[in-house]
Amino acid sequence: MLQEMLINIEYFFLIIFGSQMAFGIATVFLGSVMINYYDWGMSYPPENMFQKLVNLFLISFLGLGPSIYKRMEHLNWFYRRIVLFIIMLVFGLIGVIIYEFISQFLQHLLY
């Protein structure tokens, strides 16, 4: 029972990490199309609880790629995508390290 719950916690972290990586890589290749989709779903500023929950969901699952892309709008098109791709590779490496750390920590709690 406890082991299944720990595995589900690990899966939850993998889902969040995977969705952020997928949207970030899609942002590298599709650029402003993905940013427009992201902005279409966001509410600036959120006026009620539903809009706040939608914003929280989008930031949690899709947040890293669009926020980095928006901060680099002053760069030219090609350089922005190269830098975002390198940042996403570094983010992937850091994500794997964090996942392994959390996995080992949860396994240590179990045994």
C-alpha positions in Angstrom: 0.0 0.0 0.0 2.7 2.5 1.0 4.9 1.5 -1.8 2.1 2.0 -4.4 1.5 5.5 -2.9 5.2 6.3 -3.2 5.3 5.1 -6.8 2.2 7.3 -7.6 4.0 10.3 -6.1 7.0 9.6 -8.3 4.7 9.4 -11.3 3.1 12.7 -10.4 6.5 14.4 -10.5 7.3 12.7 -13.8 4.0 14.0 -15.3 4.7 17.6 -14.2 8.3 17.4 -15.4 7.4 15.7 -18.7 4.6 18.2 -19.6 6.9 21.1 -18.9 9.6 19.6 -21.0 7.2 18.8 -23.9 5.7 22.3 -23.9 9.2 23.8 -23.7 10.5 21.8 -26.6 7.3 22.6 -28.6 8.0 26.3 -27.8 11.5 25.9 -29.3 10.1 24.6 -32.6 6.7 26.5 -32.8 7.6 29.7 -31.0 4.9 32.3 -31.0 2.2 29.8 -31.8 2.7 28.1 -28.5 3.1 31.4 -26.6 -0.2 32.6 -28.1 -1.9 29.4 -27.0 -0.5 29.8 -23.5 -1.6 33.5 -23.3 -5.0 32.6 -24.6 -5.5 30.3 -21.6 -4.2 32.7 -19.0 -6.2 35.5 -17.3 -4.4 38.7 -16.6 -5.2 39.5 -13.8 -7.5 36.7 -12.6 -10.8 38.0 -11.4 -12.3 34.9 -9.7 -11.3 31.6 -8.2 -11.8 29.6 -11.4 -9.5 31.9 -13.4 -6.9 31.6 -10.6 -7.1 27.8 -10.8 -6.7 27.8 -14.5 -3.7 30.0 -14.2 -2.2 27.8 -11.5 -2.8 24.7 -13.7 -1.1 26.3 -16.8 1.8 27.7 -14.8 2.3 24.3 -13.1 2.2 22.1 -16.2 3.3 24.4 -18.9 5.2 27.2 -17.1 8.9 27.1 -17.8 9.1 27.3 -21.6 6.8 30.2 -22.2 8.1 32.3 -19.3 11.7 31.9 -20.6 10.6 32.6 -24.2 8.9 35.8 -23.1 11.9 37.0 -21.2 14.1 36.6 -24.4 11.8 38.6 -26.8 14.5 41.2 -27.2 16.8 38.6 -28.9 16.5 37.7 -32.6 14.5 34.7 -33.7 17.3 32.2 -34.3 19.3 33.0 -31.3 16.2 32.9 -29.0 15.5 29.3 -30.1 19.0 28.1 -29.7 19.3 29.6 -26.2 15.8 28.2 -25.2 16.9 24.7 -26.5 20.1 24.8 -24.5 18.1 25.9 -21.4 15.6 23.1 -21.9 18.5 20.6 -22.1 19.9 21.9 -18.9 16.4 21.9 -17.3 16.1 18.2 -18.4 19.3 17.3 -16.8 18.4 19.1 -13.6 14.9 17.5 -13.7 16.4 14.0 -13.9 18.7 14.7 -10.9 15.8 16.1 -8.9 13.7 13.1 -9.8 16.4 10.7 -8.8 16.9 12.5 -5.5 13.1 12.5 -4.7 12.9 8.8 -5.7 15.8 7.8 -3.5 14.4 9.9 -0.6 11.0 8.2 -0.9 12.5 4.8 -1.2 14.6 5.5 1.9 11.4 6.4 3.8 9.9 3.1 2.7 12.7 0.9 4.0 
